[in-house]
Amino acid sequence: MIAAIPPLPAILAGLEAMQGWDGSDHLSAIKAKTLILWGDGDRTYPWSQTETLWRSIPDAQLAVVPGCAHSVHMEWPELFNAIVGRFLDAE
């Protein structure tokens, strides 16, 4: 399973690699159609980070799922599919 718990050294290496990384200066250069999907109960990424993505990526769309945490696709799969499907079908 892809979401299996990775070994502790891999987790620590990932956290160390992300500690000093910041790509926010490059967000305005994104040209791809972008959907920001966030659960309002997400404790992994706070609203401030989500809002930065939404406000910095040109023409980004935002969907906030109430009563959901970090894994919208697993917690509310039907709603996730509907949101993503509508986003992909819109032109």
N, C-alpha and C positions, 0 to 999 in steps of 0.2 A: 504494500500500500504506500502511496506517495506521501501520505501524511504521517507515516510511522515516526516515532520519536527518534530523532538522530542522536548519535553518541555525544556525550557532554563536550569532548574536545571540539567537535564540529560546531556546536552551539556557541561555545566561547570564542572560537575563531571568527565566526560570523558577526558576533557582537563587537569584537575588537575591530574588525574591518569597517563596520558601519559607524563606529564611534566618532570619527573625525570627518566623515563624508557628508557633503552638502551639495546637492545638485540644483538648488533653487535658482541660481543665476541662469540656468539653462532652460527653465520651464517655458519662458516666453518664446523660445525658438521651436517648440513642438508644433508641428503642422498637422499631425494626424487628428482625425476625429476622436475626441476623448470623452469618456464617461467616468466621472468620479462617483463611486458607489461606497457609501459609508453607513454603518449601523450606529445609531445614536448611543448605543451602550458599549461601543468599542473602547477597550482599555489599552489596546496596543498602540493605536494612533489617535491622539487627541484631536478635537475639532480644529484647533489652530493649524495643524499640519494639513488636514483635509481642506480647510478654507484656503490655505496658501496654494495648494494645487488648483483648486477651482478658480481662484481669482488670477492666477499667474499663467495658466495655460489658455491661449486664445480660444474663445468660443467653446470652452469645456462645459459640459452639462453635468449637473449634480443631482444625484438621487440619494436622499437620506431615508433609511429604513428604520422606523421607530420600533423600539423593543427588540432590537437585534444587536449582537456584539460584532466581533471581527469577521466571522465567516458567514456572510450573508448567503452565499451559495449553498451552504450546508444547513443553516438554521431555517431559512425560508426559500427552498429551492424553486418552488413554483413562482414566487414573487420575483426572485432573482432572474429566472428565465424570461418572465414577462418584461421586466425592466430592460434587460440586455437585448431581448428580441425587438422591443419597440425602438431602442436606441439604434440598433443595426438597420432596421427597416426604414428609419426616417431619412429622408433626403429631400 
